[in-house]
Protein backbone atom coordinates (compact mmCIF):
# COMPACT_ATOMS: atom_id res chain seq x y z
CA UNK A 1 0.00 0.00 0.00
CA UNK A 2 1.47 3.31 -1.01
CA UNK A 3 3.99 1.72 -3.37
CA UNK A 4 4.51 4.98 -5.33
CA UNK A 5 7.62 4.49 -7.51
CA UNK A 6 7.70 0.70 -6.80
CA UNK A 7 11.18 0.82 -5.28
CA UNK A 8 10.43 -1.82 -2.63
CA UNK A 9 9.25 -4.27 -5.30
CA UNK A 10 12.78 -4.33 -6.72
CA UNK A 11 14.01 -5.79 -3.42
CA UNK A 12 11.01 -8.04 -2.73
CA UNK A 13 11.14 -9.76 -6.10
CA UNK A 14 14.71 -10.87 -5.37
CA UNK A 15 13.54 -12.91 -2.36
CA UNK A 16 13.25 -16.56 -3.49
CA UNK A 17 10.34 -17.48 -1.17
CA UNK A 18 8.10 -14.61 -2.37
CA UNK A 19 5.60 -15.87 -4.95
CA UNK A 20 3.01 -13.11 -5.30
CA UNK A 21 3.28 -9.36 -4.84
CA UNK A 22 0.39 -6.92 -5.03
CA UNK A 23 1.42 -3.28 -5.37
CA UNK A 24 -1.28 -0.68 -4.63
CA UNK A 25 -1.14 3.11 -4.83
CA UNK A 26 -3.79 5.80 -5.10
CA UNK A 27 -1.95 7.75 -7.84
CA UNK A 28 -2.60 6.14 -11.25
CA UNK A 29 -0.13 8.46 -13.05
CA UNK A 30 2.72 7.40 -10.76
CA UNK A 31 1.87 3.73 -11.26
CA UNK A 32 1.87 4.15 -15.04
CA UNK A 33 5.23 5.94 -14.92
CA UNK A 34 6.99 3.36 -12.73
CA UNK A 35 5.25 0.05 -13.57
CA UNK A 36 8.36 -0.99 -15.53
CA UNK A 37 10.02 -1.73 -12.16
CA UNK A 38 7.66 -4.67 -11.69
CA UNK A 39 8.67 -6.18 -15.05
CA UNK A 40 11.32 -8.92 -15.12
CA UNK A 41 14.90 -7.89 -15.79
CA UNK A 42 16.86 -9.65 -18.55
CA UNK A 43 18.93 -11.49 -15.94
CA UNK A 44 15.73 -12.88 -14.43
CA UNK A 45 15.00 -14.69 -17.69
CA UNK A 46 18.47 -16.24 -17.67
CA UNK A 47 18.45 -17.29 -14.01
CA UNK A 48 15.06 -18.85 -13.37
CA UNK A 49 13.44 -18.87 -9.95
CA UNK A 50 12.50 -22.13 -8.27
CA UNK A 51 9.03 -20.71 -7.55
CA UNK A 52 7.28 -18.50 -10.13
CA UNK A 53 6.63 -14.87 -9.19
CA UNK A 54 3.49 -12.91 -10.00
CA UNK A 55 3.39 -9.14 -9.56
CA UNK A 56 0.11 -7.24 -9.80
CA UNK A 57 -0.01 -3.43 -9.79
CA UNK A 58 -3.32 -1.78 -8.91
CA UNK A 59 -4.65 1.70 -8.38
CA UNK A 60 -6.53 1.85 -5.10
CA UNK A 61 -6.77 3.30 -1.62
CA UNK A 62 -5.82 1.87 1.74
CA UNK A 63 -9.08 3.36 3.06
CA UNK A 64 -11.23 1.13 0.79
CA UNK A 65 -11.96 -2.53 1.56
CA UNK A 66 -10.57 -5.00 -0.97
CA UNK A 67 -11.39 -8.69 -0.45
CA UNK A 68 -8.53 -9.79 -2.72
CA UNK A 69 -6.09 -8.82 0.05
CA UNK A 70 -7.70 -11.11 2.65
CA UNK A 71 -5.22 -13.95 1.98
CA UNK A 72 -2.12 -11.74 2.15
CA UNK A 73 0.70 -12.90 4.41
CA UNK A 74 1.90 -9.34 4.95
CA UNK A 75 0.89 -5.80 4.03
CA UNK A 76 3.45 -3.02 3.94
CA UNK A 77 2.26 0.58 4.11
CA UNK A 78 4.77 3.18 2.95
CA UNK A 79 4.34 6.95 3.24
CA UNK A 80 0.60 6.91 3.87
For each residue, the residues with C-beta under 8 A, 3 or more apart:
1: 24 25 62 75 76 77 78 80
2: 24 25 26 62 77 78 79 80
3: 6 8 9 23 24 25 31 57 78
4: 7 25 27 30 34 78 79
5: 30 33 34 37
6: 3 9 10 23 31 34 35 37 38 57
7: 4 10 11 37
8: 3 11 12 76 78
9: 3 6 12 13 21 23 37 38 55
10: 6 7 13 14 37
11: 7 8 14 15
12: 8 9 15 18 21
13: 9 10 18 21 38 44 53 55
14: 10 11
15: 11 12 18
16: 49 50 51
17: 51
18: 12 13 15 21 53
19: 51 52 53 54
20: 53 54 55 56
21: 9 12 13 18 38 53 54 55 56
22: 55 56 58 68 69 72
23: 3 6 9 31 38 55 56 57 58
24: 1 2 3 57 58 59 60 62 66
25: 1 2 3 4 30 31 59 60
26: 2 59 60 61 62
27: 4 30 31 59
28: 31 32 59
29: 32 33
30: 4 5 25 27 33 34
31: 3 6 23 25 27 28 34 35 57 58 59
32: 28 29 35
33: 5 29 30
34: 4 5 6 30 31 37
35: 6 31 32 38 39 57
36: 39
37: 5 6 7 9 10 34
38: 6 9 13 21 23 35 55 57
39: 35 36
40: 44 45
41: 44 45
42: 45 46
43: 46 47
44: 13 40 41 47 48 49
45: 40 41 42 48
46: 42 43
47: 43 44
48: 44 45
49: 16 44 52 53
50: 16
51: 16 17 19
52: 19 49
53: 13 18 19 20 21 49
54: 19 20 21
55: 9 13 20 21 22 23 38
56: 20 21 22 23
57: 3 6 23 24 31 35 38
58: 22 23 24 31
59: 24 25 26 27 28 31
60: 24 25 26 64 66
61: 26 64
62: 1 2 24 26 77 80
63:
64: 60 61
65:
66: 24 60 69
67: 70
68: 22
69: 22 66 72 75
70: 67
71:
72: 22 69 75
73:
74:
75: 1 69 72
76: 1 8
77: 1 2 62 80
78: 1 2 3 4 8
79: 2 4
80: 1 2 62 77
